[in-house]
Amino acid sequence: MLYSILQIIAFQALFLLIYDLFLKRETFFNYNRAYLIITSILSFVLPFLKFPELKTMATKDFVIHLPEVFIGVKTPTVYDIQVAEQAGIVLEQPQTPIWQIIGVFGIVIASFIFLVKIARLYRLKHKNPKRWQGNILIVKLIKSSAAFSFFNTIFLGEHISESEKPTIYKHELIHIKEYHTVDLLFFELLRIVFWFSPLVYVYQNRIKEIHEYIADAKAVKQSGKAEYYTSLLNQVLDVNNVSFTNTFFNKSLIKKRIAMLQKRKSKQLHLIKYALLIPMVFGMLIYTSTEVRAQQKVETQEKVVDQELTEEQLIKKYYEEIVTMKKMELLSLKSQIMQDLIKKVEKSIFCQEKNF
């Protein structure tokens, strides 16, 4: 499991590197949004996908076979426990690794923080005056100049001037129509599970940037650039910084948003950059599938060696393995043949002792 977690982090880093180097500056905002969501999902799925058919794509020169090494104590499977009970061996349950305990504790803390944020948001919603405008709930924040949205609710500070409220409302309405809150909640859940990985936070920051670019690009068509720039620059910022809300006034993003609004649209030819995802995913699948090849290779070699041994040598070989496993209090039988050989070994030893 720890190895799979490391693979997930490595894949996330590679996907984000490609995004920052080739895609971040393009004006294909919806494509960038799709890229970030899809790759964040792929980074979790790919380490668990094994396609034995792809093992032929990797030559022997690219496959390094290393002996199987366990750090700590190997956890016995249900099958191991059942076989051990039949053989009269009591297996000691290994202690939970410390990293798993820390991981679960971190998830609990992150979940608590998330619930506090939700409670804080709903507290703002219920303690401030509100009104419905169609199917949109508008909450008026007392003594505040903040502006942000959450699902179908738009929060507007009372200090925002009446001339700027329509522009801000249009911007936040686009967030609602585009379901941007769903994206942010998805990455919020990833932050709970992968609380220790800074890459999940980077993913969430990138998706928030894209959300603002999408809303700006559509809202500026309705309001005009001059009026829209005024709304961005002439505000006293008093922002409720909640990671899963779409905030209109964000100091770190305002400069980037204005620069992106002034930028020319990317040429359609640049869409070919998204094709980089295909060889990347294919290469990752080959990488994860070579593990299957290595395991099959080892099993095949073991079968060949076993076939070359005589029955007495085979009995002796498995008897030594059984003795070793008994000393370690771990019994891992790989096939039904092993169980038959145990009986042969015990019968052979009994006959030898009887002859003596």
N, C-alpha and C positions, 0 to 999 in steps of 0.2 A: 504493500500500500504506500509506503514511504517513497518507493521508487516511482510509482505512478504520480504522486504529488509533485515530485521533482520534474517529471516529464511535462506535466501540465504547466508549471511555471516557465519551463524552457520554451514551450510552444507559445505561451502568451508573450514572452519577451520577443520572440521572432516575429510574430504577427504585428506587434506594436512597432517594432523597428521598421518593418516594411511600410507601415502606415505613415510614420513620421518622416521617412526618407522620400517616399514617392507619392503619397496620396493626400497628406494633410493640407497642402497648399492649393489643391484643386477646388473648383467651385461645384463639383458634383456632390452636393451635400447629401442628397438622399442615398447615393451609392456609398458614400463614406459611412453613413449611418448603418446601412445594411452590412457593410464590411465589418464594422466594429461589433455588431451583434452576432453575426455569423461566426466570426473568428473566435469570439469569446466562448461560444458554445462548442466549436470544433476543438478548442484547446482542452476542454473537459472530456470530449468524446473520443478523440483520436487515441489516447494512450490505452484505451480498452478495446479498440478495434483490432482484430487479428485476422488477416487474410492469408492463409497458407499459400494461395495461388500466386501471391506476389513475391513469395520467397525465391522464385526462380529468376526474378528481376535482379536480385543481388548475387553477384558471383562469389565464389569461395574466397577471393582475395579481400572482399569487403566484410566478411563475417569472421569475427574473432571468437573462438570458443574458450570460455574460461570455466574453471571448476566452480561448482555450486558452493557458495559460501553463505552461511547464515550468521547474522549479527545478533547475538543473544541466543535465545532458545527458540527452536522451531515450534510453532503452535500446532498441536496434533489436530487432524481433521476428525469429523464424526466417524468416518470409516476406520481411522486409526484407533479411536477409543473403543469401538465395537470389537475389533480384532484383538486388541490388547486384553479386553475383559474375557474373551473366549480363551485366551492363552494364560489367564490368571495373573496378568500384569496390571498394576495400578499406576496409571499415568498421573504425574503431578501437573496440575494446571499452571502454566507459566504466568508470571505476573504481567499485568498490563504495562507496556513500555511507557516511560515517562513522557515521551513526546506526544503520545495519544492522550494522556491525562491533561497535559498543557493545552493541546488542541481543543479538547472538549470544553475545558474551562474558558478558553478564549471565545468559543462559539457562544457559550452561555452569557458572557459579559457583553459581546457584540449584540446579541439578541435583546438584552436588557436595554442597551443604549438605543437600539432601533425602536423599541416600544416607547421609550421616553420621548423620542422625537415625534412619533405618531401622536402621543398624548398631548404634547406641546402644541402640535398643529391643530388638533381638534379643540383644544382649549381656546386658541385664538379664534377659531371658527364660531364657538358658542358664546364667548363673552363679548364679542363685538357685534354691532348692528349689521344686518345683512338684508338683502333683497334679491328676488329672482328676476332675471331678465331672459325670458324664454326658458330654456333648460339650463341656463348658466346661473350659478349662485355667486353673487358679488358680495364680498365681506369688506366692510369699511373699517380699517385698522385705526383705532384712536391714537392720537399723538404719534403718528408714524408717517414716514414718506416711502415705505417699502412697497414693492409690487412684485407679486409672484403668483403662480398657479399650482393647483394640485387636483388632478382629475378634472371635474367640471366646476371647480371652485376657483374664483379669481380674488386674490387679496389685494386691495388698493388702500394705501395710506391716505389719511385725510389731508395731509400736508401737500399732496400732489396737486398742482394747479389744474383748474377745470379745463384749460386749453390743452393740456397734455394728456389728460385721462383718456380721451378717445383713441389716441395713438397707442398708448400703453395697453388699452383694452384689446385693440385689434391684434397686437403682438401676442398677448397672453391667450387670446382666443385661438390663435394658430397652434400654440402648444397643446391646447385641449383637443382640437380637431385632429392633430397628428398623433395623438396618444403618446406624447413624450413622457408622461408620468410613468407609463408602463415600462419604458426603457430604463428609467432611473430606478424604479423599484426592483427590476431584474438585477441590475448591478449592485443594488443595496443588499439583496439576498446573497450575491456572490461575495460581498464584503463580509457578511456574517460567517459564511463557510470558510473563506480564505482571508480571514482577518489579519493574518500574518504576512500576506503577500502585498507589497506596495503596487504591484502591477495591476491589481483589480481597481485600486484607487485611480491609477493613471487611466484605465479604461473608462471609468465613470467621468473623469474630468474631460476626456476627449469627446464623449457622447454629449455632455452638457454644452460644449463648444459648438458641436454640430447642430444641436437643437436651436441655439441662439442664431446661428447663421441661417438656418431654414426659416425661422420666424422673421428675422430681419429682412431676408430676401423677398418674402411675400408681403410683409407689412409695409415696406417702403414703396411698393407699387401703389398702395392705396393712399398713403399719406404724403408722399414726396420726400426726397432726400433731405432737403433743408430743414423741414419741420421735424423729420425723424432724428437728424443729428442733434437738434436742439433738445429733444427729449432725452437723448443719451448724455449730453454734456452739462445741462443746467440743473441737475438734481443734487440736493443734499442727500448723500447716501446714508440710509438707515436700514440696512438689509438684515432680515432674518435669515441667517445662513443655515438652511436645512439642505442636506445633500441630495434629497430626492424631490425637491421642488424646483420649478423653472423660474429663476429670479431675473427680473428685467434689469435692475440696476446692480451690476457686479463690476467692481473696480478693475479686477484683473482681466475681465473680458471686454470692457468697453473699447479699449484701444484696438484689440484684435477685430472686434465686430465692425468698427468704422473702416479699418484697413480692408477687410473682406468685402464690405459694401462698395468700396471704391475700385476694387479689383475687377479686371475684365473677366468675362466668362471663359472658362477653360475650353480649349478646342476639343471637338469630339474625338479626334485622334488620340487624345490622352486617355481615353477610356480603356485603351489596350493595357494600361498599367494594372488594371484589376485582374487581367489574365495571369498575373504573377501568382495569384492564389492557387491556381490549378497545379503547377509543378511543386509548389510548397506543400500542399496537402498530399499530393501523390508521393513525394519524398518522405513525408512523415509516416504515411501508411506502410511504405516499404521498410522504414526503420523499425516500426512496431512489429511488423510481420516477420522480420528476420529473427526475432526472439522465438517465434514458433519453429522456425527452421532449425535453430540451435538446439532446442529441446528434442525435436524429432531426430536430429543427427545423433545426439547422445543416446537416446533410446535404441536407435538402430544398431549402434556400436555395441551396446550391452547385449542385445539379442544375438549378434554375431559371435561375440566372445562366449556366451553361454552355450551356443550350439557346438562350438569347437571343443568344449570340455567333456570328459567322460562323466558317467553318472556318479562315480565315487568323488571325482573332483568337484562336480557341481554340488553334491551334498555337502562336501567339506566347505566350499565357498559360501554357501548360504548359511551353514551352521555358524561360521565365524561372523557373518554379518548379523545374525540373530543375537549372538552373544554380545557383540558390540552395542547393538541397539538396546538390549536389556540393561547393560551397564549404564547407558545414558537415560534409561527409563523412557525411551521413545521408540515406538514401533510403527514403521511406515511400510506396509506391504503393498507392492505395486501391482500384483496380479494374483489370480487364483492359483497359479503354479507354485507361488511361494508358500501358500497354505498347505498344499500337498507335500511339499518338500519338508516342512516342519515335522509332519507325521513320519516321513521316511527317516529323518535324522534321529528322532526319538526312538524309533523302532530299531535302527541300526546300533545306536549306543546301548540300548537295552540288551540286544543280542551279544554284543562284544563283552559287556560286563558279565553276562550269564556264562559265556564260554570260559572266562577267566575264573 
